[in-house]
Amino acid sequence: MNPIIKQVWTSEELARWGIRSIEAFTQEELAVLQQKLAGWIRQRVPPTGNNRRRQSFVMKPRTSDPA
C-alpha cells in the first residue's frame, strides 16, 4: 500500500467489502489463523523428480558486432 495516499475506511465500507480489522477477531479465531499461517510456512514444494540443477539465466556473449 502506498504510504503517501491515506485511505480512511468507514465501518460501513469495511462491512460492505467483508473486511475485518484485527480488533474484530476473537482470541479463538486469531489462534486458528496463527495455526493456519504456521502450517503454510512449513509447507514445502514437493520434489519434481528432476534432480538436475536449474541454471540461472546467463546472456551469451555476442561473437560479432552487427554492423
Secondary structure in CASP SS format (residue, H / E / C, confidence):
PFRMAT SS
TARGET T0000
AUTHOR 0000-0000-0000
METHOD secondary structure of the structure
MODEL  1
M C 1.00
N C 1.00
P C 1.00
I C 1.00
I C 1.00
K C 1.00
Q C 1.00
V C 1.00
W C 1.00
T C 1.00
S H 1.00
E H 1.00
E H 1.00
L H 1.00
A H 1.00
R H 1.00
W H 1.00
G C 1.00
I C 1.00
R C 1.00
S C 1.00
I H 1.00
E H 1.00
A H 1.00
F C 1.00
T C 1.00
Q H 1.00
E H 1.00
E H 1.00
L H 1.00
A H 1.00
V H 1.00
L H 1.00
Q H 1.00
Q H 1.00
K H 1.00
L H 1.00
A H 1.00
G H 1.00
W H 1.00
I H 1.00
R H 1.00
Q C 1.00
R C 1.00
V C 1.00
P C 1.00
P C 1.00
T C 1.00
G C 1.00
N C 1.00
N C 1.00
R C 1.00
R C 1.00
R C 1.00
Q C 1.00
S C 1.00
F C 1.00
V C 1.00
M C 1.00
K C 1.00
P C 1.00
R C 1.00
T C 1.00
S C 1.00
D C 1.00
P C 1.00
A C 1.00
END
